[in-house]
């Protein structure tokens, strides 16, 4: 199929935004997807900014953002359209004149909206791995050809402009090879200390350097604790910092909890009792080792 992409699209590039710290390889991935006109598949730990990336790419490119958040019950056809036969039956029983036009009962999905938009859009398919394993394959033809058929109205919906499709996955299940071949793939690595400092500076520009240092020490120490079931994410670290600021927690209070103890305001970082109990046991072992005579 001949591409209907607006020629001006080729001049659009993503260089990050003031609100989103994008690494060089992430910016390259977005721009590669734009150039290849392929979906961008983004994987990474939960809380590493995958969904926010789509929001910031749309803002940077000046495009509308359409979002399709996937659930375990989501079916691929819902992204195209749904035929509301129940409403039509009810209206026919009530003698409503609109039953004569079946188009009144076609509910447009997010892909339909993206295909018929008057300008190029960014289309987010969020957490695709939550759906059934056949879900990605059921979208192959539509994403390849940028068109689909509406059987109830005997019409074909063809994209006016090819949207930039950003697909996120938390790696809960493997995606089909045929689907992967059609995507440009990028894995968002967990940010290192310097990158995380840059992210924090965007959200909390006036945070005192000593508080940030102590918080980073505690946070990375926590992520390195052996046996942790769920490592805290970037978004959880930002929530934790917001609480530290709100409660006016100082450096001494943060440092009083070392890497193998339960941090202050731990509920922002630890989300299950097993990890809390693990850290309490590690702290007890550390205290016993410290007190043991040489």
CORMO-V601288 format. One record per helix or strand. SS is the DSSP state (H for helix, E for strand). FROM is the first residue (numbers start at 1). TO is the last residue. If there is no record, write none. Layout:
ss->[SS:SS]
from->[FROM:FROM]
to->[TO:TO]
//
This chain:
ss->[H:E:E:H:E:H:E:H:E:H:H:H:E:H:E:H:H:H:E:E:E:H:E:H:H:H:H:H:H]
from->[7:17:20:24:39:50:64:77:81:85:97:102:106:110:121:128:135:140:147:155:164:177:183:193:209:234:251:266:273]
to->[11:17:20:36:44:61:69:80:83:93:100:105:108:116:126:130:138:145:150:158:169:181:188:203:223:246:255:268:291]
//
